[in-house]
Amino acid sequence: MVVAAVLAVTASAGMPIGYSAILLPQLNNTNSTLKINENLGSWIASIHSLSSPIGSLLSGPLLDLIGRKTLLQIATIPLCLGWILIGFSSTQHIWLMLVGRIFCGTAVGLTAVAGQVLVGECSDAGIRGFLMSLLMVAYSSGIAIVYILGVFNWRTVAFSSIILPIIALISMTFITESPAWLVKHNKINEAKLALLWLRGNDEKQVNLELTILENRSNTDLFIKKNKSKINIIKLITNITSGIKTNIFHLEIIKPLVIINLFFLLQVLSGTYLIVFYGVDIIRDIGGEEIDNYIAGILMAVVRIICCGISCILFLKIGRRTIALISASGTALSSLILAGFFMKNNDSYIDKYIVIICVFMYVCLNTIGLMTLPGLLIGELLPQRARGVGGGFTMFLFNFALFGVAKIFPMIKNAIGIAGVFGIFGIAASLETLFTWLVLPETKNRTLQDIEDYFKDGNILWISKTRRKC
């Protein structure tokens, strides 16, 4: 039930992501009642990602202060307000469109880490990867819902998009808070009740998990108190020579660096640009012979199917294997597309071949590069840094996504669609190398095992000194 409620929130968060793909073609239509130019269109598409970092930064401290469940409930409020503002925007009041996108972006930033953390902390290690990857299925479903609704006027889509967040808000009232958060705030009895509810009243399993959570929480509290004293002293004594590396908690910095570099290369490989500008990209590739909206909907459906496939794969094979297949497949398909576009083949059959290749790119990209980042936040970061660290990560991710989405039209005009897919291919190739060198395997490992792996001084997976993780 926890997963179902979080899935509803996550699907709600996916809808604003895909909205620009159906909004911009309608606004660029000569019969549109709301007129925009290319620059304003790029702002409408990208300002969502500019505001998402605000929500991401707020989500870090709020996750620890008010809890994962409460934060997800609060996030549905600006999401609904944003859709209402978008629905009432006009040429004379275009600022309503932009403010509405900001509200939606902030809400998405609030939910991104909270959902992953709540599911990760409530689920058993054996099925954690499967359950967390379901969130990306819901996310992709939200995008697909907007694409399907794109046959209607963009105002109708905006007002219709209020329904799902309301359902999500109601469903969240029937689930429990994260046991880890409850233990951290010394609500032991509530944590035990939550675990009993989650584990089907298995007293032995609940007592074991509760003991581990209490020990980990006490250890983190001790480290936090002692580190804060040490940091102040060292900061004063080293103010002229710099702060030494060990002040910054290497067991936190190492997973943060891995996650953020993975995110950055994912953005540069085009994962979300295909979402933001999907219909426009298909139009550029296929021209008038291709039904852009049907192709966009099919792309969204393919993304959902591939997310579902990735859920099954997470149960069967390791995270590293999935990441390597996805990154290398994305690189290969992108570079093939870049080469194909450079030939300037304009025949009817050639265009359909290219469309098929684009769908292959979407499939290979989705099964790993799109589904793994959220899972990495929930698994690699230690408990005491999961809120703030996750929020910081999503801040950087959304800021990078804003920059890339904002300049994408300019880059596409300058180097063409062949150059765009060339960049995607290079970034995905670097992602493949980075994954092989650094990304740890976390399948069937407890969150405590993963945390201990980084405490042992490991950086490169290929030269790790510990085989437990």
Disulfide bonds with the S-S distance in Angstrom:
none
